[in-house]
Each structure stands twice: as C-alpha cells, then as structure tokens.
Amino acid sequence: MQTLLSLVAALLAFVSVARAATVHDVAHDLRTESRVDPIGIDAAQPELAWHIKAARRGYRQSAYQVLVASSLELLNTNQGDLWDSGKVDSAQSVHVPYAGAALGSRADCFWKVRVWDSASRVSAWSAPASWRMGLLTARDWTAQWITPSRWYAQPRMRAPGLIVRLGGWADVDLGARLPIDSIRLDFSDLTKAPKRFKILGADDLEFASPTVIVDRSAADYQPQGDGPQEFAVQGVSARRIRLWVIDPAAPDGGINRTVMTAPIDPATVLTATIRQMEVFSGGRNVALMRPTRERGTQWDAGHAAAMVDGMPSVGEGDAMPADACPVETAPLLRKAFTVSQSVKRATLYVAALGMADVTVNGRRVTDEVLGPPFTDYTKRVVYVTHDVSGLLKRGANVMPWAPISATVCTRLSSALNSS
C-alpha cells in the first residue's frame, strides 16, 4: 500500500511538473520576410515566421495569434493597432501574411506572437520583433542620380562604336513608344561613315511595317561638317529605332546571312562605323544604354551596345576634361554636411547601377560587399537600406562613397531630436 501511494505521488508530481513546463513554451526567432528585424521592406503584405521553443517533445502548434503595433509601447500593452489576428486555428508558422492596416513608406511595425498547443494550452507572448517599411512609391525618392556630366576613356580603352558590314543593321529598344524629336549620328571618322543608310522606326520586333524616319539610300550621303550629324524628325512615334546600312549591290539592300560565322576582314568586306546613335525625345537621349540587337556586325568587336553607351568618341583628345570622370577608375564621391540637432534616427537608401561602397564619418555602413544586387538596369533598379543612426553625430559629418562602375542615387532620411 505504501508503495502504491508513493507511485501515485510520483505520477502527480510528474504531471504537475509537466503542466508547469508549458509556461516555457514560447515562440522565438521571429522573422519578417525571412530576416530578423529588417528595414527597407517593400512588400505590401510582409510574410511572418517564427520557431517554437517547447518544454517537451512532441509539441504541435494548433493555433496562433499575432499582434502588430505602430509603437513598442502599444505592443507592450497587448494592443495591436495595426493588426490583431485573433486566435487563428492553424499549425502554420512560416509564410504567414500580414493582413492588417495598409502600411505607408518608412512605417515602423512592432509585433509578437503567441501559440496554442494540441491540448489548447496557450503560451506566453514572444519577445517583440520589428520591421520597417521601405520607400514604396516613386515620389518617395527625392534624391537625384549622382553621375559625372561626362565620361572620359583613355585612347586604348575607347571602343570604335558599331562596326557593321554593308547590308547590316542595329536597332535599339527604347522601352516604350515615344515621340521622336531628332536623331543624332556621330561617325567620328567620316571616311568610315556609311554611304547609304536608312533609319527606321517600329513598335514590333520584326519591323514588319516600319516607318522610314531618315532615308539616305538614293545617293551617297554627304556629311554636314565634321561633327555629329543631326536629323530632325516630325510626327513619328516608335518604340524601336533601327539604323540600316544599305548595300547598293544587294537587290534589297540587305545581307543574306543572319549569323556571322567568322570575323570580318576589312580588306575584303566593306564596313561602316557608327560611333554613337542618340535618339532624342523631350530633350533627352532615350537610347542611352538601352538594349540593342544587330545583324552583320564584327565577330569579336564593334557590337551595337557600343553605339548607345554614351562613351567618348575615338576622335577626342588625350587630355581628360575637367568636368569628366575616367571610366577605368572608380570615382570617390564625397558629401560634407552639418547636423544641427541630435540624431534620433537616420536611414540611408542607396541605389546604384553597379556597386557602391558607402561610409559615414570613416565607418562603413555595412559589412556586405558587391551591393546593391545586379539586375537588368533597363527594367529594374533595386536599392538597399541602412540604419546609420549610430554613425552620424551632431555637427560636421562627411559621407564618401566609391561607386564601382556605377551611377549612384542616395537618399538620407533622418529624424532629429530638438535640443
């Protein structure tokens, strides 16, 4: 009898301990968009996730409740003014979409979660986590691109431009149908300029029914002066512009083969060289760095991309102009500014067509390298977000950064304490 009573007492003690252990069941490692306390989130409905630290084996989540508040003070009083999911019967603990009030740019969000186990016992609330929204609309970007007014390339690094055999062509995709004001061609070496050519406009890739914008196919073209040749355009809108070098000996002025199978031998094959083609719409060169296609170009050089790269022509001198930036050296840009009040929070947003290494007062803003990430810059440019609150100081500050083959756009958003 005494043994039985001891066994019952031991079982009761075990149950008591097991039940007490449930108070230690808690969600932890809270993440937003797979990151811990991230900033610069631009998803309208960020996805939330958490792990569960259970006091026993075999734990299974049966429900959860998420609170999201606009301040840590509200969250600490269990007020989810942005979102209170209520009790949700679900075992899901990853990819849980935020379903609260619409979030604006730079909004701060503080959140926590509690979970229920398979016996409907609720855990304590998790420790708070947070995320901060990024710049969600184009009007949030008040910064401007930082780029040299012009580039300079050493003679050994200068591409000659588009080199195309007679009958070949190269076209550029402007990205959208635009009204064309004028087209400018820079031949650099007039002796290598095309004798006969057409400039066509179209919206489709095939140029099935193109609009003839410039026609110099009836007779050899005589350049007007030594500089770039400009052709005024009226009443033409197009998405794609094609420069077609006419071969007078061919019945249709074109070439027979689509793909070149060997390098062009200039001694036996007639070619033309076009250093730049600029297409102006609304006073802006809309062909700059846009995607190109080509037919009849050289095997290993002189491709169409060199026709819209904005680089100096081969005829420029060997002395770099004072307002130019060398293409072979990463420039070091520097901005000095004064902060008149104490800094409560400062956020740096950096976009670059390439990579940018940014420092504030001599300290790097991140230990990451090779950022921002590469994309097809004709379609999308991404930005990275850094909290630089601890790097700024009251008084004089300096922010140098080195764009590595890049054009940079930065925006520094700061909140200041009055003092």
Secondary structure, DSSP 8 states (H G I E B T S, - for coil): -HHHHHHHHHHHHHHHHHHHHGGG-EEEEEEETTBSS-EEE--SS-EEEEEEE-SSTT--EEEEEEEEESSHHHHHTT--SSEE---B-----SSEE--SS---TT-EEEEEEEEEETT--B------EEEEE---SGGG----EE--SEEE--GGG----EEEEEEEEEEEEEEEEEEEEEEEEE-SSGGGS-SSEEEEEESSTT-SS-EEEEEE-SS----SSSS-EEEEEEEEEEEEEEEEE--TTSTTSS-S-SS--S---TTTS-EEEE-EEEEEETTEETTTT--EEEEEE-SSS--GGGGSS----TTS-SS--TTEEETTS---EEEEEEE-SEEEEEEEEEEESSEEEEEETTEES-S--S-S----TTT---EEEEE-TTT--SEEEEEEEEEES--EEEEEEEEEE--
